[in-house]
Amino acid sequence: MKLITSVAFGALLLSSAANLPAADSLNAVLARMDKNAAAFQGMSATLTQVNHTEVINENETLNATVRMKRTKAGIVGRVDFSGANARTISIRDRQVQIFYPKGNVVELYDVGKFGEQLDQFLLLGFSTSGKQLQRDYKIRLVGSETVAGHLATHLELTPKSKEAQNIFKKADVWLSEDATHPLKEKIHKNEQDYTLITYADVKLNPALSDKDLDLVLPPGVKKITPAK
């Protein structure tokens, strides 16, 4: 779970929900997602991530930049967290590396077994088509809300497969009005703990080079495999 919540992504201004006609509005949102998914190749953004742990009533707030690209082999991406607990997460060839510069340590994770579920999680709302959403989730249209001054459509998603449920139990996604990308996501790990991600400065299909996505490790880095 540490791996997924680390990856997978300021102040939040949220107005009260305005209920929409569920059937027609949801169909329209899913149709826009179908159109946008076909054109998606990659994204970059800044994000604020809040990890809430209920048992100790604690919120951990992190800031990061994220860059991801869809390839035939799966998602290639990099997330750079700043601050006291700075770290870089690299995703390539179904392997995730988490580099901690203070300790010059990198953790290695083989995530091949998650396959498509990982790709769906990492790019939830960015490249997901309406058909994929209907196939993989039970969908509830919550309503139209305002997030950081932008009109958004709030969807509640409950994964259908047990594999996906091992990653998260439920997700709330606030999509931009044109359904091109999420403005905010709340990933529920269980009934009480969650990760809240707010996106800003989102760019779709930017020109991303290998240098933008590669993780170059310094000499003498210690490699560990926590899963073994």
JOCOR-V694096 format. One record per run of one state. SS is the DSSP state (helix for helix, strand for strand, loop for the rest). FROM is the first residue (numbers start at 0). TO is the last residue. If there is no record, write none. Layout:
((SS/FROM/TO) (SS/FROM/TO))
This chain:
((loop/0/0) (helix/1/5) (loop/6/12) (strand/13/13) (loop/14/16) (strand/17/17) (loop/18/20) (helix/21/38) (loop/39/40) (strand/41/52) (helix/53/55) (loop/56/56) (strand/57/70) (loop/71/72) (strand/73/80) (loop/81/85) (strand/86/91) (loop/92/93) (strand/94/99) (loop/100/103) (strand/104/109) (loop/110/110) (helix/111/113) (loop/114/114) (helix/115/121) (loop/122/128) (helix/129/135) (strand/136/146) (loop/147/148) (strand/149/158) (loop/159/160) (helix/161/164) (loop/165/168) (strand/169/175) (loop/176/180) (strand/181/187) (loop/188/192) (strand/193/203) (loop/204/208) (helix/209/212) (loop/213/220) (strand/221/223) (loop/224/227))
